[in-house]
Amino acid sequence: MSGTFTEEIMMSFSNANDDRLSGSMPLNQGTHARNTTAVSMESQPSSQAPTRDEMNAVFQFCRKNLWTSVLNSVRNNPRIATTNMTMQNNITTTIIHQAITSKGDTSLRAKVVEEILCVAPDAAMIKNGYGSLPLHVIAQRNTKMDAKAKERLIRKLLQAFPGALTQQGGVGLRTPLHIIFTDYVSPRLTEDMIQQGAQACFMRDKKGFLPIHVACSRHCSPEKLQMLLEVNPGSLYATTNDGDGLLDLATKHSTKSHPNYALIDDLRRRLQLSIAPHHFTPKQVSSTDSNDDSYGTSDGSPASVIRAPAIASGRAASKTTNSRKRKRKVTADDNIKSMVDNTQAQANLLLLFSRQTHDDIKNFASV
């Protein structure tokens, strides 16, 4: 395709775009009045792979925020929605990636994303040249989009590709669950993402951060902290590659505008109780406590290797009891059983405390 023809396509779509935005033409009209020799939108959608020149033209539409022209291109040939475009820096991108990161009209950009996901849902599975899915990109805090539209599109992307939640992307190898904590989204959406992508709660990025580390370094609420700990209780003790724990990060990243008082106090309470004698009064134990004491490692495997502080009273009680019993030879099975019992006791203790703290926060909020 010649450069002249590409320019004709761009000019014709641009003219149509101007007419539609001014209200003189309906958005779904396939042809435009100014140039009847251009590509007809009333014809049947093409099934042929778009050429490089066609994709270059579409990329220019994206850069110039001519989103109605982009929509018409996709309607004329749906395969455009799943074909990579190349930016000036030789990094590949797609229409959805461009629509998310653009600074143009939010309603038009959202319409482009939603229509593409309707006709070509596989577009949600395509990574850009940085290794990021559309869900990675829209989860970022610098997206030029209002909160309502952003959350709606996140849910649409999750419907199209639920597996995106456990995909690592970008130079930092973060999952969308890591990235979503760099911005504020509603607790309801946060909870849905955690539940649907629970495995991501055990996945570490390039710097050894779990999603909960990012959350604590970005001023998350105790409510969201509780959501993460319910899925991965052992992450309360997890450290990053630099040796920072949750309390370290919450303290280090506190600022005058975000002092993190509630988060820091909550973390201190959890950590102090986790190393205190593990006896509880009836008021401290909830009737809804679960017996499920299994949780995974940072890489998603079933058995936990996350370090937890020893429970002093448990060891002291065991020592006293053993001293009263007749000594016998300790076997390998005894050692294994002891290790399992300790791990289960620590997990149960943390789960009980997490839920009790959650109840305390709710009660305090209702006063």
Secondary structure, DSSP 8 states (H G I E B T S, - for coil): --HHHHHHHHHHHHHHHHHHHHTSS-TT--S-SS-TTS--TTS----S---HHHHHHHHHHHHTT-HHHHHHHHHH-GGGGGS-EE-TTS-EE-HHHHHHH--S-HHHHHHHHHHHHHH-GGGGG---TTS--HHHHHTSTT--S-HHHHHHHHHHHHHH-GGGGG--BTTTTB-HHHHHTTS---HHHHHHHHHHTGGGGG---TTS--HHHHHHHTT--HHHHHHHHHH-GGGGG---TT---HHHHHHHT--SS---HHHHHHHHHHHHHHTS-----TTTS-TT---------TTS-SS--------HHHHHHHHHHHHHS------HHHHHHHHHHHHHHHHHHHHHHHHHHHHHHHHHHH-
